Amino acid sequence: MRFSLVTWNINSVRLRMEQVAQFLAFASPDMICLQEIKCQESEFPYEAFVAAGYPHILVTGQKGWHGVALASKVPFETIGSPPFCRRGEARAQAVRVHGVEIWNFYIPAGGDVPDRLSNDKFDHKLEFYERMSEHLFKRAKDHPLLICGDLNIAPGEFDVWSHRQMLRVVSHTPAEIEAFGAFMDAGQLHDPFRVAYPNPQKIFTWWSYRAADFRKSNRGLRLDHVLLNPGLMHMVNGPIEAKIHDTVREWDRPSDHAPIQVSFEL
């Protein structure tokens, strides 16, 4: 059985629902996980997703900010929100489909100052990672798990446009790189994108709106991830296809993030 999943920080689902429908029509994943939907559950465009062929929907919303949502062609079991956000913001949800647990995250960006003492937003971000790592360390590795979303850290030297310059900028600071590494180690997580796009190839999923031509400046970051644990890797038959749909970033009034997709046989 083939399973395909997309994760996409949509930066307002109501503003970009037409783009979501257009994307789903050509990419046709079994499931799409969205972040930064910027709406409450009652405001979510359910009918548009049903019309697109995605009738199974879970929305974890919040007024004006944050928010995650998941839409699927196939039924899933809702298993609650992982308790990693100390502020109780709408940043996490979890479901189970085909025996696989799927976590959809919008991890805090962390503000502008990379200091835990003077910047509570940065402390909140690192605490979120610490809570995840503690949970994953204790969680049975043979229970299939896929983690996806806007994880708001570009962890590798080739996940940023300039490793040297970005080490001083939140998203690629040494503290964040260390936190991401601890998170990967705690869950023994596999990154299929670095198999599909091996180092030293630079790959990005986010480009700032400030650039008039994001292709020309290409000052991007890889902030969006899909990660598989050992239990899921044991279920996968054959290679995992991993694709960054960066052409979507060229569309009119796009999100600053591009959707990314994985496909594999179970």
Secondary structure, DSSP 4 states (H G I P E B T S, - for coil): -EEEEEEEE-S-TTTTHHHHHHHHHHH--SEEEEE---S-GGGS-HHHHHHTT--EEEEE--SSS--EEEEESS--EE----S--TT--S-EEEEEETTEEEEEEE-----S---TTT-HHHHHHHHHHHHHHHHHHHS-TTS-EEEEEE-----SGGGBS-HHHHTTSTTSSHHHHHHHHHHHHHHT-B-THHHHS-TTS---SEE-TT-SSHHHH--EE--EEEEE-HHHHHH-EEEEEEEE-GGGGGSSS--SB--EEEEEE-
